[in-house]
């Protein structure tokens, strides 16, 4: 099981948004990747959705979540994910179906630069609740600066 450090210790964005590598259990019959909630990823899966038929000009996401954690995996094609906590920025290129990125609560995310064949699979720790989404970046930055002051 993946362990996520929590608390006020200042973690880098790369420590917060872990790159996950999943095992290839395939053989001569083909590839097989198994992802189990609470084992391969640090939460139990409550929601699954995927994004496809976006092109390289589309930007998805553009929000942070107060309650939801995510794992993003490009099961076909490729895309990029920009994550930020208001202090640091980190870009992850998702280009292998055995690789994902963990995005904890309160991390701003933008998904973009989708290849034509991209299928971006998203595993979420919660059922959908639109009220927990922060869609205004300036509001997000204000919230994060308040959180920083609590930890000082």
Secondary structure, 3 states (H helix, E strand, C coil): CCCCCCCCCCCCHHHHCCEEECCECCECCECCECCCECCCECCCCCEEEEEECCCCCCCEEEEEECCCCEEEEEEECCEEEEEECCCCEEEEEECCCCEEEEECCCCEEEEECCCCCCEEEEEECCCCCHHHEECCHHHHHHHHHHHHHHHC
